[in-house]
Amino acid sequence: MRQLLVPILLSAGLLSAALAQTSPAPPIKPCSLLTRDLVEKASAAGKQAIAAAKPQEVNLGRSGLACEWGDVMLQVDPFPASRLAELGKSDPKSWESVPGVGDAAYFHNVKDAVAELFVRVGPRTFGILMDVPAGSKAAAIKPQFVELARAIVPKLR
């Protein structure tokens, strides 16, 4: 009996170790990453508008969560990290690589109405979405995206 029990226990231990290595990272509450100070620096809205708005957490399908705060949205794990490279290759003119932000990052201009920055940090991804102010261009607010992303990257490492 003991000879049968030892291999079963070893197999169970190896299986649980393997599952622990392949299981997804625990969910992160995006509103815990997006502080008022960061929103004020990134947003085109005034401080009063940001103070009046409250951060709201939103589900994104089965695995992702988002935090909406005024005109800024932070998504955490909206898709697997492998998908980010696919986005960058899908339309290089529309998805601009942004070096020096996380492990990989791509800025996306959606007709100068909305802009997005998606970043990979290890096995995680996050996205920042903001409205482009009327009469402006997405390129003009890109520095705010980069600054916000650089503040969030260390929190996901």
Secondary structure as a PSIPRED ss2 file (coil, helix, strand):
# PSIPRED VFORMAT (PSIPRED V4.0)

   1 M C   1.000  0.000  0.000
   2 R H   0.000  1.000  0.000
   3 Q H   0.000  1.000  0.000
   4 L H   0.000  1.000  0.000
   5 L H   0.000  1.000  0.000
   6 V H   0.000  1.000  0.000
   7 P H   0.000  1.000  0.000
   8 I H   0.000  1.000  0.000
   9 L H   0.000  1.000  0.000
  10 L H   0.000  1.000  0.000
  11 S H   0.000  1.000  0.000
  12 A H   0.000  1.000  0.000
  13 G H   0.000  1.000  0.000
  14 L H   0.000  1.000  0.000
  15 L H   0.000  1.000  0.000
  16 S H   0.000  1.000  0.000
  17 A H   0.000  1.000  0.000
  18 A H   0.000  1.000  0.000
  19 L H   0.000  1.000  0.000
  20 A H   0.000  1.000  0.000
  21 Q H   0.000  1.000  0.000
  22 T H   0.000  1.000  0.000
  23 S C   1.000  0.000  0.000
  24 P C   1.000  0.000  0.000
  25 A C   1.000  0.000  0.000
  26 P C   1.000  0.000  0.000
  27 P C   1.000  0.000  0.000
  28 I C   1.000  0.000  0.000
  29 K C   1.000  0.000  0.000
  30 P H   0.000  1.000  0.000
  31 C H   0.000  1.000  0.000
  32 S H   0.000  1.000  0.000
  33 L H   0.000  1.000  0.000
  34 L C   1.000  0.000  0.000
  35 T C   1.000  0.000  0.000
  36 R H   0.000  1.000  0.000
  37 D H   0.000  1.000  0.000
  38 L H   0.000  1.000  0.000
  39 V H   0.000  1.000  0.000
  40 E H   0.000  1.000  0.000
  41 K H   0.000  1.000  0.000
  42 A H   0.000  1.000  0.000
  43 S C   1.000  0.000  0.000
  44 A C   1.000  0.000  0.000
  45 A C   1.000  0.000  0.000
  46 G C   1.000  0.000  0.000
  47 K H   0.000  1.000  0.000
  48 Q H   0.000  1.000  0.000
  49 A H   0.000  1.000  0.000
  50 I H   0.000  1.000  0.000
  51 A H   0.000  1.000  0.000
  52 A H   0.000  1.000  0.000
  53 A C   1.000  0.000  0.000
  54 K C   1.000  0.000  0.000
  55 P C   1.000  0.000  0.000
  56 Q E   0.000  0.000  1.000
  57 E E   0.000  0.000  1.000
  58 V E   0.000  0.000  1.000
  59 N E   0.000  0.000  1.000
  60 L E   0.000  0.000  1.000
  61 G C   1.000  0.000  0.000
  62 R C   1.000  0.000  0.000
  63 S C   1.000  0.000  0.000
  64 G E   0.000  0.000  1.000
  65 L E   0.000  0.000  1.000
  66 A E   0.000  0.000  1.000
  67 C E   0.000  0.000  1.000
  68 E E   0.000  0.000  1.000
  69 W E   0.000  0.000  1.000
  70 G C   1.000  0.000  0.000
  71 D C   1.000  0.000  0.000
  72 V E   0.000  0.000  1.000
  73 M E   0.000  0.000  1.000
  74 L E   0.000  0.000  1.000
  75 Q E   0.000  0.000  1.000
  76 V E   0.000  0.000  1.000
  77 D C   1.000  0.000  0.000
  78 P C   1.000  0.000  0.000
  79 F C   1.000  0.000  0.000
  80 P C   1.000  0.000  0.000
  81 A H   0.000  1.000  0.000
  82 S H   0.000  1.000  0.000
  83 R H   0.000  1.000  0.000
  84 L H   0.000  1.000  0.000
  85 A H   0.000  1.000  0.000
  86 E H   0.000  1.000  0.000
  87 L H   0.000  1.000  0.000
  88 G H   0.000  1.000  0.000
  89 K H   0.000  1.000  0.000
  90 S H   0.000  1.000  0.000
  91 D C   1.000  0.000  0.000
  92 P C   1.000  0.000  0.000
  93 K C   1.000  0.000  0.000
  94 S C   1.000  0.000  0.000
  95 W E   0.000  0.000  1.000
  96 E E   0.000  0.000  1.000
  97 S E   0.000  0.000  1.000
  98 V C   1.000  0.000  0.000
  99 P C   1.000  0.000  0.000
 100 G C   1.000  0.000  0.000
 101 V C   1.000  0.000  0.000
 102 G C   1.000  0.000  0.000
 103 D C   1.000  0.000  0.000
 104 A E   0.000  0.000  1.000
 105 A E   0.000  0.000  1.000
 106 Y E   0.000  0.000  1.000
 107 F E   0.000  0.000  1.000
 108 H E   0.000  0.000  1.000
 109 N E   0.000  0.000  1.000
 110 V E   0.000  0.000  1.000
 111 K C   1.000  0.000  0.000
 112 D C   1.000  0.000  0.000
 113 A C   1.000  0.000  0.000
 114 V E   0.000  0.000  1.000
 115 A E   0.000  0.000  1.000
 116 E E   0.000  0.000  1.000
 117 L E   0.000  0.000  1.000
 118 F E   0.000  0.000  1.000
 119 V E   0.000  0.000  1.000
 120 R E   0.000  0.000  1.000
 121 V E   0.000  0.000  1.000
 122 G C   1.000  0.000  0.000
 123 P C   1.000  0.000  0.000
 124 R E   0.000  0.000  1.000
 125 T E   0.000  0.000  1.000
 126 F E   0.000  0.000  1.000
 127 G E   0.000  0.000  1.000
 128 I E   0.000  0.000  1.000
 129 L E   0.000  0.000  1.000
 130 M E   0.000  0.000  1.000
 131 D E   0.000  0.000  1.000
 132 V C   1.000  0.000  0.000
 133 P C   1.000  0.000  0.000
 134 A C   1.000  0.000  0.000
 135 G C   1.000  0.000  0.000
 136 S C   1.000  0.000  0.000
 137 K C   1.000  0.000  0.000
 138 A H   0.000  1.000  0.000
 139 A H   0.000  1.000  0.000
 140 A H   0.000  1.000  0.000
 141 I H   0.000  1.000  0.000
 142 K H   0.000  1.000  0.000
 143 P H   0.000  1.000  0.000
 144 Q H   0.000  1.000  0.000
 145 F H   0.000  1.000  0.000
 146 V H   0.000  1.000  0.000
 147 E H   0.000  1.000  0.000
 148 L H   0.000  1.000  0.000
 149 A H   0.000  1.000  0.000
 150 R H   0.000  1.000  0.000
 151 A H   0.000  1.000  0.000
 152 I H   0.000  1.000  0.000
 153 V H   0.000  1.000  0.000
 154 P H   0.000  1.000  0.000
 155 K H   0.000  1.000  0.000
 156 L H   0.000  1.000  0.000
 157 R C   1.000  0.000  0.000
